[in-house]
Amino acid sequence: MQDPVDLAQQLIACESVTPATGSVFDCLEEMLAPHGFTVHRFIEGKDAAASNEGPVENLFAVRHGPSGSRHFAFAGHLDVVPAGDDWTSGAFAPEIRGDLLYGRGAVDMKGAIACMVAALADIPADAGTISLIITGDEEGEAQYGTRALMDRMAELGEKPDLILVGEPTSVHRLGDMMKIGRRGSINAWFVVEGREGHVAYPHLADNPLPRLVALLADLDAMELDHGTDWFQPSNLEITDIAVGNKATNVIPARATGRISIRFNDLHSGAGLVARLEEIAARHGALARPVIYGEPFLTPPGEFSTMIADAVEAEAGIRPEPSTSGGTSDARFLKNIAPVIEFGLTNATMHKRDEAVAVEDLGVLTRIYRRIALAALAGP
């Protein structure tokens, strides 16, 4: 078995702030080459560099098993959030201090990808078809990442039976939680146009702020639902109000607001967008909603039991199935196969001095190997 600690260090050393291309994908391809994988790499969004949404590199690696065998895929991302300042050692200079490996991406999620590679390298070629679905655009807008990968996989005729995403789902210790679903996400911007004027002559102006305040009050009063057996209640949050009025005696000409909705599977993105647009129209506002992901649920069953059994065998704990937290690329992958997320502890992700326990990398590699073998064996 390859050493996942060494593999993680190699990946961390490649600076890959989102959107990522280049050396980090070279590094991953070199890791896979000795193990019989066919590697497909391509770049999307070449014309989006000015907006910092591209270009994005994507990688699909596959090793086919016997004809008709099951296909199991790991998925993840090599891009990371910006490092920020004041790291004890360099963010992209991996360093082991004590029992921890430090570096940006150690847990989110270059460490998990290193464990995937180490696990897959130790699986017999005749066990079945195994693949990796790896993007460079998960921490950003996700416009040119996993969805483009899915299109490329369809062109290649590749469709996994099960997919495990290696997001850092564990909370207090490795193995205590897996994600069997995620809530959907919508952001919406609202613009209320008025007519500027002097505050002493309001009849000559049209103040947009009362209409924006009333609109946001109506949105805030929306009761979406009370939750389900697997999902917490959906929530709508007002996240910004802007006028930009620097004068104390001027009625502004325009006011804007922004909300964010995280919603469970009692709703669809389209249904919520229709409600937002209807409320905005009542207040004379222009709405610009964007759906970032639909909710999904992989109900507890065969796949979640495979994962729980593997975790218990290697870590001595059965993970709690959960749908908490934000979104991930599983929101796209659920359209081609049942998907569950499981990975390292998330306490330091996106933080300065991000770190993973060296021991956890070995344990996670063994867990991933058990899951893959069980998934390939089938029911």
Secondary structure, DSSP 8 states (H G I E B T S, - for coil): ---HHHHHHHHHTS--BSS--SHHHHHHHHHHGGGT-EEEEEEE-GGGGGGTS--EEEEEEEE--STT--EEEEEEE--B----S--SS-TTS-EEETTEEESTTTTTTHHHHHHHHHHHTTS-GGG-EEEEEEES-SSS--SSSHHHHHHHHHHHT---SEEEE----BSSSTTSEEESEE-EEEEEEEEEE-B-EETT-GGGSB-SHHHHHHHHHHHHT-------SSS---EEEEEEEE-----SSEE-SEEEEEEEEEE-TT--HHHHHHHHHHHHHHTT-EEEEEEEE--EE--SSHHHHHHHHHHHHHHS---EEE--S---THHHHTTTS-EEE--SB-TTTTSTT-EEEHHHHHHHHHHHHHHHHHHHH--
